[in-house]
């Protein structure tokens, strides 16, 4: 095997698919296998297990799925130790991947980790574990590289693959035509890709949408569902509501291109919204125990990637108790009613986009080249 890989969820699957495609151009016969989602499978990765098996987050949720996660990690570890890939790439999923990477590295298999965990936001002590597990770290944000240099860990800043594929100037009119949307404000609702996130955020966002429509009767709403199960949860949450809502089969980028404002669950989707230059309201809810434990370890006042990159609250964040339909609706309406503020944040996001646009897939492929050339 040339390349072993583990991607933990939909965002990791998307990130992995881009650099796998770039590697295939350089190495058409490349054999890659591991834990992968549909996009990576389409790019040519053999899926030993599907990546959605790892799509759990938070202390409480992980504990609930722990036996299955430990079983999968044990099996995939034995698989890679038997197949001995030239290099292993762990994509995100740090709690799963670092233990796996440490065992592979100890067995002489080089380990590359793509997408640093947010040690700059919370749990900075993880740098010691990373040093034991990772041969080379690939980071997507420019400020992360110095953290790893200071820790003596080989590191390459590659930029963010999404910044390469999302256009600098999104075509809003074309996206609205594709979705068959009429004139009037368009609000995108992105409750998250995990089913647990959809369960926590869908009704919250739908109730906010009802309040937005009271002020803007011509408002339309689009909600890209990550999969069929997520779409079912959304339709259940819609019961009893009268809303002009389009539940889309995926198409998150089309939804973001089409919208005026987005309500977004914290995660990679907030960065995607910023790259599409869309004013947004970031929200998130987790079980109370998870929130308590995470707050005790937090190092930054922000949770959303656009705010972290800007080092400022350029968009509002509504988390836990503040995540109410009233707050989300009021924040969205404030964006719709303030054109100069919208233009200012669009310029902030354009500068952010340029700083992250580094041809990441080519940089990743170049960083992996020395390992793939090993005898």
FIKELO-358243 format. One record per residue (C-alpha): z, y, x; residue number from 1; chain. Coordinates in Angstrom, 2 decimals, padded with zeros to 5 digits. Example, Ala and Ser with C-alpha at 12.3 -4.5 7.8 and 13.67 -1.06 7.14 Angstrom:
// residues 2
[r [007.80,-004.50,012.30],1,A]
[r [007.14,-001.06,013.67],2,A]
// end
This chain:
// residues 375
[r [000.00,000.00,000.00],1,A]
[r [-000.82,003.51,001.23],2,A]
[r [001.43,005.55,-001.01],3,A]
[r [004.55,004.75,-003.00],4,A]
[r [005.48,007.30,-005.62],5,A]
[r [008.12,007.96,-008.28],6,A]
[r [007.69,010.76,-010.86],7,A]
[r [010.55,011.27,-013.24],8,A]
[r [009.12,012.95,-016.35],9,A]
[r [006.15,014.79,-017.84],10,A]
[r [006.33,017.74,-015.43],11,A]
[r [006.55,015.43,-012.41],12,A]
[r [003.64,013.39,-013.74],13,A]
[r [001.54,016.56,-013.99],14,A]
[r [002.51,017.74,-010.50],15,A]
[r [001.79,014.33,-009.00],16,A]
[r [-001.60,013.96,-010.64],17,A]
[r [-002.93,017.08,-008.89],18,A]
[r [-002.10,016.05,-005.33],19,A]
[r [-003.08,012.41,-005.92],20,A]
[r [-006.53,013.67,-006.91],21,A]
[r [-006.70,015.74,-003.70],22,A]
[r [-005.67,012.74,-001.60],23,A]
[r [-008.31,010.58,-003.29],24,A]
[r [-010.98,013.03,-002.15],25,A]
[r [-009.90,012.52,001.46],26,A]
[r [-009.14,008.80,001.06],27,A]
[r [-011.30,007.31,-001.73],28,A]
[r [-009.78,003.86,-001.23],29,A]
[r [-006.19,005.11,-001.39],30,A]
[r [-003.85,002.64,-003.08],31,A]
[r [-000.87,004.28,-004.78],32,A]
[r [001.73,002.65,-007.00],33,A]
[r [005.20,003.24,-008.40],34,A]
[r [006.76,004.97,-011.40],35,A]
[r [004.09,007.16,-012.98],36,A]
[r [003.09,008.80,-016.24],37,A]
[r [-000.31,008.88,-017.97],38,A]
[r [-001.74,011.74,-015.87],39,A]
[r [-000.94,010.00,-012.60],40,A]
[r [-002.30,006.73,-013.93],41,A]
[r [-005.50,008.57,-014.83],42,A]
[r [-005.58,009.89,-011.24],43,A]
[r [-005.45,006.32,-009.92],44,A]
[r [-001.77,005.40,-009.56],45,A]
[r [-000.71,001.88,-010.55],46,A]
[r [002.32,002.26,-012.85],47,A]
[r [004.94,-000.39,-012.12],48,A]
[r [007.16,001.42,-014.66],49,A]
[r [006.31,004.40,-016.91],50,A]
[r [007.87,007.71,-015.87],51,A]
[r [009.33,008.41,-019.32],52,A]
[r [011.98,005.78,-018.52],53,A]
[r [013.56,008.36,-016.20],54,A]
[r [013.28,011.35,-018.57],55,A]
[r [017.00,011.87,-019.18],56,A]
[r [019.11,014.82,-018.10],57,A]
[r [022.71,016.00,-018.17],58,A]
[r [025.88,014.09,-017.42],59,A]
[r [026.36,012.67,-020.91],60,A]
[r [022.75,011.55,-021.36],61,A]
[r [022.55,009.93,-017.92],62,A]
[r [025.76,007.98,-018.55],63,A]
[r [024.32,006.63,-021.77],64,A]
[r [021.19,005.35,-020.00],65,A]
[r [022.84,004.46,-016.69],66,A]
[r [022.57,000.64,-016.86],67,A]
[r [018.81,000.75,-017.46],68,A]
[r [018.29,003.43,-014.79],69,A]
[r [020.22,001.42,-012.20],70,A]
[r [018.26,-001.72,-013.07],71,A]
[r [014.92,000.09,-012.71],72,A]
[r [015.95,001.67,-009.41],73,A]
[r [017.04,-001.68,-008.02],74,A]
[r [013.76,-003.32,-009.02],75,A]
[r [011.53,-000.52,-007.71],76,A]
[r [013.48,-000.40,-004.43],77,A]
[r [012.84,-004.11,-003.86],78,A]
[r [009.19,-003.56,-004.79],79,A]
[r [008.67,-000.84,-002.17],80,A]
[r [010.62,-002.72,000.51],81,A]
[r [008.31,-005.67,-000.08],82,A]
[r [005.07,-003.65,-000.25],83,A]
[r [006.07,-001.21,002.54],84,A]
[r [003.89,001.82,001.74],85,A]
[r [002.82,004.01,004.66],86,A]
[r [004.72,006.85,003.01],87,A]
[r [006.84,007.26,-000.10],88,A]
[r [006.73,010.45,-002.18],89,A]
[r [009.52,011.16,-004.65],90,A]
[r [008.49,013.78,-007.19],91,A]
[r [011.47,015.64,-008.59],92,A]
[r [014.05,013.28,-010.31],93,A]
[r [016.47,013.91,-007.42],94,A]
[r [019.41,011.83,-008.61],95,A]
[r [017.14,008.80,-008.97],96,A]
[r [014.93,009.42,-005.96],97,A]
[r [017.42,010.38,-003.25],98,A]
[r [019.23,007.04,-003.41],99,A]
[r [015.88,005.23,-003.37],100,A]
[r [014.59,007.40,-000.52],101,A]
[r [017.70,006.82,001.59],102,A]
[r [017.19,003.05,001.42],103,A]
[r [013.48,003.31,002.22],104,A]
[r [014.07,005.71,005.11],105,A]
[r [016.73,003.41,006.53],106,A]
[r [014.16,000.58,006.38],107,A]
[r [011.68,002.64,008.42],108,A]
[r [009.48,003.93,005.57],109,A]
[r [008.85,007.70,005.82],110,A]
[r [010.07,009.54,002.74],111,A]
[r [008.64,012.82,001.47],112,A]
[r [010.26,014.62,-001.43],113,A]
[r [008.19,017.01,-003.52],114,A]
[r [010.00,019.76,-005.42],115,A]
[r [013.40,020.63,-004.07],116,A]
[r [016.33,020.29,-006.41],117,A]
[r [017.81,023.66,-007.26],118,A]
[r [020.49,023.57,-004.55],119,A]
[r [020.18,027.37,-004.50],120,A]
[r [021.41,027.43,-008.12],121,A]
[r [024.11,024.77,-008.19],122,A]
[r [025.52,021.82,-006.21],123,A]
[r [024.57,023.15,-002.73],124,A]
[r [026.49,020.25,-001.15],125,A]
[r [023.51,018.02,-001.95],126,A]
[r [021.82,019.24,001.24],127,A]
[r [023.80,016.61,003.19],128,A]
[r [022.54,013.82,000.95],129,A]
[r [019.00,015.18,001.24],130,A]
[r [019.19,015.10,005.05],131,A]
[r [020.05,011.39,004.92],132,A]
[r [017.31,010.56,002.41],133,A]
[r [014.30,012.74,003.18],134,A]
[r [011.96,012.71,006.18],135,A]
[r [010.07,015.78,004.97],136,A]
[r [010.67,018.19,002.08],137,A]
[r [007.80,019.92,000.25],138,A]
[r [008.97,023.06,-001.55],139,A]
[r [007.21,025.02,-004.30],140,A]
[r [009.02,028.36,-004.00],141,A]
[r [008.83,030.53,-000.86],142,A]
[r [012.56,031.24,-000.54],143,A]
[r [013.40,027.51,-000.37],144,A]
[r [011.83,026.82,003.04],145,A]
[r [014.49,028.69,005.04],146,A]
[r [017.28,026.69,003.36],147,A]
[r [015.83,023.46,004.76],148,A]
[r [015.01,024.92,008.17],149,A]
[r [018.64,026.02,008.48],150,A]
[r [019.73,022.49,007.59],151,A]
[r [017.42,020.92,010.19],152,A]
[r [015.21,019.18,007.61],153,A]
[r [011.41,019.27,008.18],154,A]
[r [009.92,021.39,005.40],155,A]
[r [006.56,022.72,004.21],156,A]
[r [006.05,025.46,001.62],157,A]
[r [003.08,024.30,-000.46],158,A]
[r [003.16,026.72,-003.38],159,A]
[r [003.16,025.53,-006.96],160,A]
[r [000.26,023.36,-008.25],161,A]
[r [000.46,024.99,-011.67],162,A]
[r [-000.28,028.37,-010.09],163,A]
[r [-003.56,026.92,-008.83],164,A]
[r [-004.75,025.47,-012.14],165,A]
[r [-003.61,028.21,-014.52],166,A]
[r [-006.07,031.14,-014.47],167,A]
[r [-004.90,034.53,-013.24],168,A]
[r [-006.36,036.01,-016.43],169,A]
[r [-005.86,033.66,-019.41],170,A]
[r [-008.50,033.80,-022.15],171,A]
[r [-006.36,034.44,-025.22],172,A]
[r [-009.30,034.90,-027.60],173,A]
[r [-010.89,031.59,-026.60],174,A]
[r [-007.56,029.76,-026.96],175,A]
[r [-007.04,031.18,-030.45],176,A]
[r [-010.55,030.17,-031.42],177,A]
[r [-009.92,026.64,-030.12],178,A]
[r [-006.79,026.38,-032.25],179,A]
[r [-008.39,028.00,-035.29],180,A]
[r [-005.84,030.81,-035.47],181,A]
[r [-006.33,033.89,-037.62],182,A]
[r [-005.59,037.49,-036.70],183,A]
[r [-001.92,038.41,-036.36],184,A]
[r [000.98,037.69,-034.00],185,A]
[r [001.06,034.18,-032.50],186,A]
[r [004.36,032.73,-031.32],187,A]
[r [004.48,029.52,-029.27],188,A]
[r [007.50,027.24,-029.67],189,A]
[r [008.19,024.95,-026.70],190,A]
[r [011.36,022.95,-027.37],191,A]
[r [011.00,020.71,-024.28],192,A]
[r [009.29,017.47,-023.35],193,A]
[r [012.28,015.12,-023.58],194,A]
[r [013.18,013.78,-027.02],195,A]
[r [016.78,014.89,-026.52],196,A]
[r [015.52,018.44,-025.91],197,A]
[r [013.32,018.36,-029.00],198,A]
[r [016.30,017.17,-031.05],199,A]
[r [018.44,020.06,-029.79],200,A]
[r [015.86,022.85,-029.86],201,A]
[r [013.20,022.20,-032.51],202,A]
[r [015.21,023.23,-035.58],203,A]
[r [016.72,026.15,-033.64],204,A]
[r [013.25,027.49,-032.88],205,A]
[r [011.93,026.79,-036.37],206,A]
[r [014.82,028.69,-037.94],207,A]
[r [014.08,031.57,-035.56],208,A]
[r [010.44,031.41,-036.65],209,A]
[r [011.47,031.82,-040.31],210,A]
[r [013.31,035.03,-039.36],211,A]
[r [010.38,036.33,-037.32],212,A]
[r [008.07,035.82,-040.29],213,A]
[r [010.35,037.90,-042.50],214,A]
[r [009.41,040.90,-040.31],215,A]
[r [005.84,039.78,-039.59],216,A]
[r [004.48,037.91,-042.63],217,A]
[r [001.17,037.41,-040.80],218,A]
[r [002.83,035.64,-037.86],219,A]
[r [001.55,032.16,-036.93],220,A]
[r [003.33,029.52,-034.90],221,A]
[r [002.11,026.77,-032.59],222,A]
[r [004.27,023.97,-031.19],223,A]
[r [002.78,021.63,-028.58],224,A]
[r [004.47,018.22,-028.90],225,A]
[r [004.65,016.21,-025.67],226,A]
[r [003.99,012.92,-027.46],227,A]
[r [003.87,011.26,-030.88],228,A]
[r [007.63,010.66,-030.95],229,A]
[r [008.29,014.35,-030.28],230,A]
[r [005.85,015.33,-033.03],231,A]
[r [007.73,013.11,-035.49],232,A]
[r [011.03,014.80,-034.58],233,A]
[r [009.45,018.22,-035.10],234,A]
[r [008.10,017.27,-038.52],235,A]
[r [011.52,015.97,-039.52],236,A]
[r [013.07,019.27,-038.40],237,A]
[r [010.49,021.17,-040.51],238,A]
[r [011.69,019.63,-043.76],239,A]
[r [012.58,022.32,-046.26],240,A]
[r [010.87,025.11,-044.29],241,A]
[r [007.77,027.02,-045.36],242,A]
[r [006.07,027.97,-042.10],243,A]
[r [002.46,028.39,-040.93],244,A]
[r [003.09,026.03,-038.01],245,A]
[r [000.53,024.01,-036.06],246,A]
[r [002.10,020.98,-034.37],247,A]
[r [-000.28,020.24,-031.52],248,A]
[r [-000.93,016.99,-029.69],249,A]
[r [-000.01,018.25,-026.23],250,A]
[r [-002.20,021.32,-025.49],251,A]
[r [000.75,023.32,-024.16],252,A]
[r [-001.54,025.41,-021.96],253,A]
[r [-003.80,026.24,-024.90],254,A]
[r [-000.75,027.22,-026.95],255,A]
[r [000.55,029.47,-024.18],256,A]
[r [-002.84,031.06,-023.62],257,A]
[r [-003.09,031.80,-027.35],258,A]
[r [000.35,033.26,-027.98],259,A]
[r [001.78,036.78,-027.84],260,A]
[r [005.37,035.61,-027.26],261,A]
[r [006.90,032.21,-026.49],262,A]
[r [010.27,030.66,-027.29],263,A]
[r [010.77,028.21,-024.41],264,A]
[r [013.38,025.63,-023.47],265,A]
[r [014.48,026.14,-019.87],266,A]
[r [012.48,024.07,-017.39],267,A]
[r [008.98,023.95,-015.95],268,A]
[r [007.57,025.34,-019.22],269,A]
[r [009.20,028.71,-018.48],270,A]
[r [007.21,028.92,-015.24],271,A]
[r [004.05,027.92,-017.11],272,A]
[r [004.67,030.70,-019.64],273,A]
[r [005.12,033.19,-016.79],274,A]
[r [001.88,032.02,-015.14],275,A]
[r [000.14,032.60,-018.47],276,A]
[r [001.66,036.15,-018.36],277,A]
[r [003.51,035.69,-021.65],278,A]
[r [006.70,037.50,-022.65],279,A]
[r [009.25,034.85,-023.57],280,A]
[r [012.75,034.04,-024.69],281,A]
[r [014.37,031.25,-022.69],282,A]
[r [016.89,029.02,-024.41],283,A]
[r [018.76,025.80,-023.80],284,A]
[r [021.44,023.67,-025.38],285,A]
[r [023.23,020.67,-023.90],286,A]
[r [026.33,018.74,-025.01],287,A]
[r [029.50,020.77,-024.55],288,A]
[r [030.86,018.58,-021.73],289,A]
[r [027.59,018.82,-019.79],290,A]
[r [027.58,022.62,-020.21],291,A]
[r [031.18,022.89,-019.01],292,A]
[r [030.54,020.83,-015.89],293,A]
[r [027.31,022.64,-015.03],294,A]
[r [028.84,026.09,-015.46],295,A]
[r [031.62,025.22,-013.01],296,A]
[r [029.02,024.48,-010.33],297,A]
[r [026.56,027.32,-011.07],298,A]
[r [025.72,029.70,-008.21],299,A]
[r [023.28,032.03,-010.01],300,A]
[r [023.51,034.07,-013.20],301,A]
[r [020.05,032.86,-014.36],302,A]
[r [018.76,029.48,-015.56],303,A]
[r [015.08,030.33,-016.20],304,A]
[r [012.63,030.01,-013.32],305,A]
[r [010.93,033.39,-014.00],306,A]
[r [014.29,035.16,-013.75],307,A]
[r [015.31,033.18,-010.66],308,A]
[r [012.06,034.08,-008.90],309,A]
[r [012.36,037.73,-009.93],310,A]
[r [016.11,037.76,-009.12],311,A]
[r [016.63,039.66,-012.36],312,A]
[r [016.77,039.17,-016.12],313,A]
[r [013.12,040.06,-016.70],314,A]
[r [013.18,037.92,-019.85],315,A]
[r [016.18,037.17,-022.08],316,A]
[r [018.10,033.90,-021.83],317,A]
[r [019.97,032.45,-024.80],318,A]
[r [022.07,029.47,-023.78],319,A]
[r [024.63,027.30,-025.61],320,A]
[r [026.66,029.48,-028.03],321,A]
[r [024.18,032.35,-027.66],322,A]
[r [021.29,030.05,-028.62],323,A]
[r [021.17,031.01,-032.31],324,A]
[r [018.17,031.54,-034.58],325,A]
[r [019.18,035.18,-035.04],326,A]
[r [019.26,035.89,-031.30],327,A]
[r [015.97,034.12,-030.59],328,A]
[r [014.25,035.90,-033.46],329,A]
[r [015.61,039.33,-032.48],330,A]
[r [014.54,038.84,-028.86],331,A]
[r [011.05,037.75,-029.90],332,A]
[r [010.71,040.69,-032.28],333,A]
[r [011.82,043.07,-029.52],334,A]
[r [008.88,041.84,-027.40],335,A]
[r [006.43,042.22,-030.29],336,A]
[r [007.62,045.77,-031.00],337,A]
[r [007.57,047.11,-027.41],338,A]
[r [004.09,047.23,-025.83],339,A]
[r [005.14,049.04,-022.59],340,A]
[r [007.83,046.43,-021.96],341,A]
[r [005.28,043.65,-022.50],342,A]
[r [002.87,045.25,-020.03],343,A]
[r [005.62,045.61,-017.41],344,A]
[r [006.60,041.96,-017.56],345,A]
[r [002.94,040.90,-017.45],346,A]
[r [002.55,042.78,-014.16],347,A]
[r [005.70,041.09,-012.81],348,A]
[r [004.29,037.70,-013.74],349,A]
[r [000.91,038.50,-012.17],350,A]
[r [002.56,039.25,-008.81],351,A]
[r [004.63,036.06,-009.16],352,A]
[r [001.48,034.05,-009.84],353,A]
[r [-000.24,035.37,-006.69],354,A]
[r [002.75,034.48,-004.50],355,A]
[r [002.78,030.88,-005.79],356,A]
[r [-001.00,030.33,-005.66],357,A]
[r [-001.38,028.52,-002.31],358,A]
[r [-003.79,025.62,-003.04],359,A]
[r [-000.76,023.34,-003.26],360,A]
[r [-002.62,020.05,-003.68],361,A]
[r [-004.55,020.62,-000.44],362,A]
[r [-001.35,021.60,001.37],363,A]
[r [000.44,018.49,000.11],364,A]
[r [-002.46,016.27,001.12],365,A]
[r [-002.44,017.86,004.60],366,A]
[r [001.33,017.32,004.93],367,A]
[r [000.95,013.63,003.98],368,A]
[r [-002.04,013.04,006.28],369,A]
[r [-000.03,012.14,009.42],370,A]
[r [001.86,009.45,007.50],371,A]
[r [-001.28,007.97,005.93],372,A]
[r [-002.93,007.76,009.37],373,A]
[r [-000.14,005.57,010.76],374,A]
[r [-001.27,002.13,011.88],375,A]
// end
